[in-house]
Amino acid sequence: MWSVLWAAVRSKAPYVTFPVAFVVGLVGSQLERFLRGDPPATALDEKSISEQREDRKLQEIAGEDLTKVVSLKDKLEFAPRAVLNRNRPEKS
């Protein structure tokens, strides 16, 4: 008889533990909010790290002229080095 009872408890455990865990979490959340109070207004207005990074990048490039770039023909450092530089034209 005990084996049948334990099998039933084991099979129905998720249906019992989820509502219990939900109620415990809800009560704990409300208790923490009551004890700590409302969060300060500055914490809600703070920007995330990615937003701060994007703002910094935008400020860095704000004064630059983005249409003036180096030609790809002049950028030889990104081309793979040929054996003994035979295939690379000389830079004048």
Distance bins in CASP14 RR format, pairs under 12 A and 6 or more apart:
PFRMAT RR
TARGET T0000
AUTHOR 0000-0000-0000
RMODE 2
METHOD distances of the structure
MODEL  1
1 7 0 0 0 0 0 1 0 0 0 0 0
1 8 0 0 0 0 0 1 0 0 0 0 0
2 8 0 0 0 0 0 1 0 0 0 0 0
2 9 0 0 0 0 0 1 0 0 0 0 0
3 9 0 0 0 0 0 1 0 0 0 0 0
3 10 0 0 0 0 0 1 0 0 0 0 0
4 10 0 0 0 0 0 1 0 0 0 0 0
4 11 0 0 0 0 0 1 0 0 0 0 0
5 11 0 0 0 0 0 1 0 0 0 0 0
5 12 0 0 0 0 0 1 0 0 0 0 0
6 12 0 0 0 0 0 1 0 0 0 0 0
6 13 0 0 0 0 0 1 0 0 0 0 0
7 13 0 0 0 0 0 1 0 0 0 0 0
8 15 0 0 0 0 0 1 0 0 0 0 0
8 16 0 0 0 0 0 1 0 0 0 0 0
9 15 0 0 0 0 0 1 0 0 0 0 0
9 16 0 0 0 0 1 0 0 0 0 0 0
9 17 0 0 0 0 0 1 0 0 0 0 0
10 16 0 0 0 0 0 1 0 0 0 0 0
10 17 0 0 0 0 0 1 0 0 0 0 0
12 18 0 0 0 0 0 1 0 0 0 0 0
12 19 0 0 0 0 0 1 0 0 0 0 0
13 19 0 0 0 0 0 1 0 0 0 0 0
13 20 0 0 0 0 0 1 0 0 0 0 0
13 21 0 0 0 0 0 1 0 0 0 0 0
14 20 0 0 0 0 0 1 0 0 0 0 0
14 21 0 0 0 0 0 1 0 0 0 0 0
15 21 0 0 0 0 0 1 0 0 0 0 0
15 22 0 0 0 0 0 1 0 0 0 0 0
16 22 0 0 0 0 0 1 0 0 0 0 0
16 23 0 0 0 0 0 1 0 0 0 0 0
17 23 0 0 0 0 0 1 0 0 0 0 0
17 24 0 0 0 0 0 1 0 0 0 0 0
18 24 0 0 0 0 0 1 0 0 0 0 0
18 25 0 0 0 0 0 1 0 0 0 0 0
19 25 0 0 0 0 0 1 0 0 0 0 0
19 26 0 0 0 0 0 1 0 0 0 0 0
20 26 0 0 0 0 0 1 0 0 0 0 0
20 27 0 0 0 0 0 1 0 0 0 0 0
21 27 0 0 0 0 0 1 0 0 0 0 0
21 28 0 0 0 0 0 1 0 0 0 0 0
22 28 0 0 0 0 0 1 0 0 0 0 0
22 29 0 0 0 0 0 1 0 0 0 0 0
23 29 0 0 0 0 0 1 0 0 0 0 0
23 30 0 0 0 0 0 1 0 0 0 0 0
24 30 0 0 0 0 0 1 0 0 0 0 0
24 31 0 0 0 0 0 1 0 0 0 0 0
25 31 0 0 0 0 1 0 0 0 0 0 0
25 32 0 0 0 0 1 0 0 0 0 0 0
25 33 0 0 0 0 0 1 0 0 0 0 0
26 32 0 0 0 0 0 1 0 0 0 0 0
26 33 0 0 0 0 0 1 0 0 0 0 0
27 33 0 0 0 0 0 1 0 0 0 0 0
27 34 0 0 0 0 0 1 0 0 0 0 0
28 34 0 0 0 0 1 0 0 0 0 0 0
28 35 0 0 0 0 1 0 0 0 0 0 0
28 36 0 0 0 0 0 1 0 0 0 0 0
29 35 0 0 0 0 0 1 0 0 0 0 0
29 36 0 0 0 0 0 1 0 0 0 0 0
30 36 0 0 0 0 0 1 0 0 0 0 0
30 37 0 0 0 0 0 1 0 0 0 0 0
31 37 0 0 0 0 0 1 0 0 0 0 0
32 38 0 0 0 0 0 1 0 0 0 0 0
32 39 0 0 0 0 0 1 0 0 0 0 0
33 39 0 0 0 0 1 0 0 0 0 0 0
36 43 0 0 0 0 0 1 0 0 0 0 0
37 43 0 0 0 0 0 1 0 0 0 0 0
38 44 0 0 0 0 1 0 0 0 0 0 0
39 45 0 0 0 0 0 1 0 0 0 0 0
39 46 0 0 0 0 0 1 0 0 0 0 0
40 46 0 0 0 0 0 1 0 0 0 0 0
45 51 0 0 0 0 0 1 0 0 0 0 0
46 52 0 0 0 0 1 0 0 0 0 0 0
47 53 0 0 0 0 1 0 0 0 0 0 0
47 54 0 0 0 0 1 0 0 0 0 0 0
47 55 1 0 0 1 0 0 0 0 0 0 0
47 56 0 0 0 0 0 1 0 0 0 0 0
48 54 0 0 0 0 1 0 0 0 0 0 0
48 55 0 0 0 0 0 1 0 0 0 0 0
49 55 0 0 0 0 0 1 0 0 0 0 0
49 56 0 0 0 0 0 1 0 0 0 0 0
50 56 0 0 0 0 0 1 0 0 0 0 0
50 57 0 0 0 0 0 1 0 0 0 0 0
51 57 0 0 0 0 0 1 0 0 0 0 0
51 58 0 0 0 0 0 1 0 0 0 0 0
52 58 0 0 0 0 0 1 0 0 0 0 0
52 59 0 0 0 0 0 1 0 0 0 0 0
53 59 0 0 0 0 0 1 0 0 0 0 0
53 60 0 0 0 0 0 1 0 0 0 0 0
54 60 0 0 0 0 0 1 0 0 0 0 0
54 61 0 0 0 0 0 1 0 0 0 0 0
55 61 0 0 0 0 0 1 0 0 0 0 0
55 62 0 0 0 0 0 1 0 0 0 0 0
56 62 0 0 0 0 0 1 0 0 0 0 0
57 64 0 0 0 0 0 1 0 0 0 0 0
58 64 0 0 0 0 0 1 0 0 0 0 0
58 66 0 0 0 0 0 1 0 0 0 0 0
60 66 0 0 0 0 0 1 0 0 0 0 0
69 75 0 0 0 0 1 0 0 0 0 0 0
70 76 0 0 0 0 0 1 0 0 0 0 0
70 77 0 0 0 0 0 1 0 0 0 0 0
70 78 0 0 0 0 0 1 0 0 0 0 0
72 78 0 0 0 0 1 0 0 0 0 0 0
72 79 0 0 0 0 1 0 0 0 0 0 0
73 79 0 0 0 0 1 0 0 0 0 0 0
73 88 0 0 0 0 0 1 0 0 0 0 0
73 89 0 0 0 0 1 0 0 0 0 0 0
73 91 0 0 0 0 0 1 0 0 0 0 0
74 89 0 0 0 0 0 1 0 0 0 0 0
74 91 0 0 0 0 1 0 0 0 0 0 0
74 92 0 0 0 0 0 1 0 0 0 0 0
75 91 0 0 0 0 0 1 0 0 0 0 0
76 82 0 0 0 0 0 1 0 0 0 0 0
76 85 0 0 0 0 0 1 0 0 0 0 0
76 87 0 0 0 0 0 1 0 0 0 0 0
76 88 1 0 0 1 0 0 0 0 0 0 0
76 89 0 0 0 0 1 0 0 0 0 0 0
76 90 0 0 0 0 0 1 0 0 0 0 0
76 91 1 0 0 1 0 0 0 0 0 0 0
76 92 0 0 0 0 0 1 0 0 0 0 0
77 88 0 0 0 0 0 1 0 0 0 0 0
77 91 0 0 0 0 0 1 0 0 0 0 0
79 85 0 0 0 0 0 1 0 0 0 0 0
79 87 0 0 0 0 1 0 0 0 0 0 0
79 88 1 0 0 1 0 0 0 0 0 0 0
79 89 0 0 0 0 0 1 0 0 0 0 0
79 91 0 0 0 0 0 1 0 0 0 0 0
80 87 0 0 0 0 1 0 0 0 0 0 0
80 88 0 0 0 0 1 0 0 0 0 0 0
81 87 0 0 0 0 1 0 0 0 0 0 0
81 88 1 0 0 1 0 0 0 0 0 0 0
82 88 1 0 1 0 0 0 0 0 0 0 0
82 89 0 0 0 0 0 1 0 0 0 0 0
85 91 0 0 0 0 0 1 0 0 0 0 0
END
